[in-house]
Amino acid sequence: MASGLCLSLALAGCAAQQTPPAESPALAPAPGASDEGTPSAAARKRLRAVIRDQSFLERLSDSVRATTISEPFSGRMVILYLVDDGGAARGATEADLTESGVTREALRAVAEWNLAQVLNQRLTCTSHAVTEPARHGFYESSRLLLDKQWAALAATAGTVVVAAPSNDTLFVACNPSPETLQKLAVVVQNTYHQAARPVSPSLLTWSSDGWRELPAP
C-alpha cells in the first residue's frame, strides 16, 4: 500500500513545457486590489489535477485517501488534486484551499487553468494514424481535463479517439480505422498493466458531452 501521495515528478519530461501560469480571469482581483505576488496567489498557481484509475486511490493509506481531495471523472477514472511544489507533488487538502483562497467549487476550474499553461502544446493528429503529443510528461494524461483543446481538435480533425494507459502516456488517433483501433488497444492494455500510475485501459472518444468509453475493438 502506498504510504502517501508525495510523488517525484519526471521534470525532464514536463519542465520544458512549463511556463509561469497567468492569472485566471475568473480569479482576477477587483480593480485596485491586486493580489499578484501574495502567498495566496502563489499557492493558487501550485494547484494541479491528475487522473488516476480507481485502483491507485485504493492503494493509498487510509489517512492520505481521507485528506486528499478527489472526485469521480469517468468510468473508473478519478481526479486527484495535487499541490506542485516544483519538484514533487503531494495531495491537495482543505488546508491548501484555505491557503490559496480557492473554494472547493472553484478548485477544478483553477487546476484546469494551471494545467492549460503547462500543457500548452497545440494538439494535432493525422487521420488513420496514432500520435503522442509528448512523452513522459508527468501531467500528460491530465490533458483529458482540458475540454477546449479537444473540442478544437475535433472541430478540425473529425472523430477523435484517445488512450491514456498511464499518467505520462497519451495516444491520440483521428478518424482511426478498425485496424488502427485494434493495434492501439493492444498497446494500451500492455502499458496499463505495467504502469506505476495507471489511468485507463480503455479507448475514449470525444463528443460535445465529454469523454465516452469505446467497446473493445
GUKOL-361929 format. One record per residue (C-alpha): residue number from 0; residue in three letters; chain; x, y, z. Coordinates in steps of 0.02 Angstrom, whole numbers. Last residue first. Example, Ala and Ser with C-alpha at 12.3 -4.5 7.8 and 13.67 -1.06 7.14 Angstrom:
BEGIN
SITE tike lonu dose X Y Z
SITE 1 SER A 684 -53 357
SITE 0 ALA A 615 -225 390
//
This chain:
BEGIN
SITE tike lonu dose X Y Z
SITE 216 PRO A -620 -172 -1538
SITE 215 ALA A -663 -162 -1353
SITE 214 PRO A -815 -50 -1329
SITE 213 LEU A -775 135 -1330
SITE 212 GLU A -775 237 -1170
SITE 211 ARG A -855 409 -1181
SITE 210 TRP A -772 576 -1147
SITE 209 GLY A -863 742 -1147
SITE 208 ASP A -1041 788 -1194
SITE 207 SER A -987 875 -1355
SITE 206 SER A -902 713 -1401
SITE 205 TRP A -729 639 -1378
SITE 204 THR A -690 454 -1391
SITE 203 LEU A -601 351 -1260
SITE 202 LEU A -507 187 -1280
SITE 201 SER A -499 91 -1117
SITE 200 PRO A -359 29 -1004
SITE 199 SER A -369 189 -900
SITE 198 VAL A -257 293 -786
SITE 197 PRO A -119 186 -711
SITE 196 ARG A 18 266 -605
SITE 195 ALA A 154 133 -589
SITE 194 ALA A 103 68 -760
SITE 193 GLN A 136 -113 -811
SITE 192 HIS A -47 -163 -832
SITE 191 TYR A -87 -1 -923
SITE 190 THR A 55 -14 -1048
SITE 189 ASN A 10 -188 -1110
SITE 188 GLN A -176 -147 -1121
SITE 187 VAL A -140 16 -1212
SITE 186 VAL A -27 -66 -1341
SITE 185 VAL A -158 -199 -1379
SITE 184 ALA A -298 -69 -1392
SITE 183 LEU A -193 36 -1512
SITE 182 LYS A -171 -111 -1631
SITE 181 GLN A -358 -146 -1631
SITE 180 LEU A -402 37 -1653
SITE 179 THR A -285 53 -1802
SITE 178 GLU A -362 -99 -1884
SITE 177 PRO A -537 -30 -1859
SITE 176 SER A -481 130 -1948
SITE 175 PRO A -448 287 -1846
SITE 174 ASN A -532 452 -1889
SITE 173 CYS A -407 545 -1779
SITE 172 ALA A -298 449 -1657
SITE 171 VAL A -218 519 -1500
SITE 170 PHE A -109 421 -1379
SITE 169 LEU A -63 489 -1207
SITE 168 THR A 71 420 -1093
SITE 167 ASP A 138 503 -936
SITE 166 ASN A -4 463 -815
SITE 165 SER A -30 289 -882
SITE 164 PRO A -148 200 -1003
SITE 163 ALA A -211 364 -1078
SITE 162 ALA A -298 322 -1241
SITE 161 VAL A -384 444 -1357
SITE 160 VAL A -502 431 -1505
SITE 159 VAL A -551 589 -1601
SITE 158 THR A -678 586 -1741
SITE 157 GLY A -662 740 -1852
SITE 156 ALA A -498 833 -1870
SITE 155 THR A -547 1018 -1871
SITE 154 ALA A -690 1028 -1746
SITE 153 ALA A -625 876 -1653
SITE 152 LEU A -460 965 -1618
SITE 151 ALA A -545 1123 -1554
SITE 150 ALA A -663 1022 -1443
SITE 149 TRP A -514 925 -1376
SITE 148 GLN A -416 1081 -1328
SITE 147 LYS A -570 1165 -1253
SITE 146 ASP A -607 1014 -1144
SITE 145 LEU A -442 1017 -1049
SITE 144 LEU A -471 878 -923
SITE 143 LEU A -403 742 -1037
SITE 142 ARG A -241 842 -1040
SITE 141 SER A -213 769 -867
SITE 140 SER A -142 617 -958
SITE 139 GLU A 16 717 -996
SITE 138 TYR A 41 783 -820
SITE 137 PHE A 203 691 -778
SITE 136 GLY A 270 717 -954
SITE 135 HIS A 346 553 -1016
SITE 134 ARG A 314 580 -1200
SITE 133 ALA A 227 721 -1289
SITE 132 PRO A 80 746 -1409
SITE 131 GLU A 83 558 -1449
SITE 130 THR A 14 513 -1620
SITE 129 VAL A -87 371 -1694
SITE 128 ALA A -129 366 -1880
SITE 127 HIS A -286 343 -1984
SITE 126 SER A -311 531 -2000
SITE 125 THR A -165 637 -1941
SITE 124 CYS A -159 723 -1772
SITE 123 THR A -136 893 -1693
SITE 122 LEU A -150 961 -1516
SITE 121 ARG A -68 1129 -1484
SITE 120 GLN A 64 1124 -1347
SITE 119 ASN A 3 1223 -1197
SITE 118 LEU A 5 1082 -1071
SITE 117 VAL A 85 1186 -932
SITE 116 GLN A -24 1342 -950
SITE 115 ALA A -178 1233 -979
SITE 114 LEU A -136 1139 -819
SITE 113 ASN A -149 1299 -717
SITE 112 TRP A -320 1339 -790
SITE 111 GLU A -376 1160 -759
SITE 110 ALA A -324 1171 -577
SITE 109 VAL A -418 1336 -555
SITE 108 ALA A -575 1269 -639
SITE 107 ARG A -569 1110 -535
SITE 106 LEU A -547 1205 -372
SITE 105 ALA A -689 1330 -395
SITE 104 GLU A -821 1230 -301
SITE 103 ARG A -698 1183 -164
SITE 102 THR A -663 1367 -138
SITE 101 VAL A -494 1442 -177
SITE 100 GLY A -411 1566 -57
SITE 99 SER A -242 1484 -85
SITE 98 GLU A -204 1449 98
SITE 97 THR A -382 1395 135
SITE 96 LEU A -386 1280 -15
SITE 95 ASP A -219 1208 38
SITE 94 ALA A -287 1171 212
SITE 93 GLU A -432 1077 133
SITE 92 THR A -306 957 60
SITE 91 ALA A -207 941 -101
SITE 90 GLY A -109 779 -119
SITE 89 ARG A 76 798 -143
SITE 88 ALA A 186 841 -291
SITE 87 ALA A 374 848 -304
SITE 86 GLY A 498 957 -396
SITE 85 GLY A 412 1125 -415
SITE 84 ASP A 298 1114 -263
SITE 83 ASP A 150 1051 -363
SITE 82 VAL A -1 1039 -248
SITE 81 LEU A -115 900 -306
SITE 80 TYR A -298 864 -341
SITE 79 LEU A -343 686 -385
SITE 78 ILE A -473 660 -521
SITE 77 VAL A -545 485 -535
SITE 76 MET A -555 360 -677
SITE 75 ARG A -656 200 -657
SITE 74 GLY A -790 261 -777
SITE 73 SER A -770 448 -798
SITE 72 PHE A -707 584 -680
SITE 71 PRO A -754 549 -500
SITE 70 GLU A -687 668 -366
SITE 69 SER A -532 691 -261
SITE 68 ILE A -464 799 -120
SITE 67 THR A -330 710 -20
SITE 66 THR A -373 701 166
SITE 65 ALA A -461 532 179
SITE 64 ARG A -352 447 48
SITE 63 VAL A -196 502 140
SITE 62 SER A -258 438 307
SITE 61 ASP A -323 273 236
SITE 60 SER A -158 236 150
SITE 59 LEU A -160 243 -39
SITE 58 ARG A -187 83 -136
SITE 57 GLU A -373 118 -161
SITE 56 LEU A -334 282 -249
SITE 55 PHE A -224 193 -375
SITE 54 SER A -358 61 -403
SITE 53 GLN A -482 197 -451
SITE 52 ASP A -376 234 -604
SITE 51 ARG A -291 402 -600
SITE 50 ILE A -317 575 -672
SITE 49 VAL A -212 721 -614
SITE 48 ALA A -257 894 -555
SITE 47 ARG A -147 1043 -511
SITE 46 LEU A -139 1183 -382
SITE 45 ARG A 30 1271 -374
SITE 44 LYS A -35 1432 -451
SITE 43 ARG A -159 1454 -307
SITE 42 ALA A -21 1443 -177
SITE 41 ALA A 74 1584 -262
SITE 40 ALA A -83 1690 -268
SITE 39 SER A -119 1655 -84
SITE 38 PRO A 59 1700 -33
SITE 37 THR A 45 1868 -121
SITE 36 GLY A 140 1906 -281
SITE 35 GLU A -14 1962 -377
SITE 34 ASP A -153 2002 -252
SITE 33 SER A -216 2153 -348
SITE 32 ALA A -344 2261 -257
SITE 31 GLY A -357 2419 -362
SITE 30 PRO A -480 2340 -480
SITE 29 ALA A -552 2180 -406
SITE 28 PRO A -441 2028 -410
SITE 27 ALA A -437 1909 -560
SITE 26 LEU A -499 1737 -510
SITE 25 ALA A -613 1701 -657
SITE 24 PRO A -487 1783 -773
SITE 23 SER A -357 1657 -714
SITE 22 GLU A -192 1742 -679
SITE 21 ALA A -57 1685 -799
SITE 20 PRO A 34 1524 -764
SITE 19 PRO A 226 1527 -762
SITE 18 THR A 283 1414 -903
SITE 17 GLN A 300 1226 -902
SITE 16 GLN A 337 1145 -1069
SITE 15 ALA A 521 1116 -1035
SITE 14 ALA A 479 1059 -860
SITE 13 CYS A 370 915 -919
SITE 12 GLY A 480 770 -971
SITE 11 ALA A 640 811 -879
SITE 10 LEU A 530 852 -731
SITE 9 ALA A 484 671 -703
SITE 8 LEU A 397 721 -543
SITE 7 SER A 427 632 -379
SITE 6 LEU A 261 598 -297
SITE 5 CYS A 205 631 -119
SITE 4 LEU A 38 541 -113
SITE 3 GLY A 73 440 40
SITE 2 SER A 107 269 115
SITE 1 ALA A 66 172 -42
SITE 0 MET A 0 0 0
//
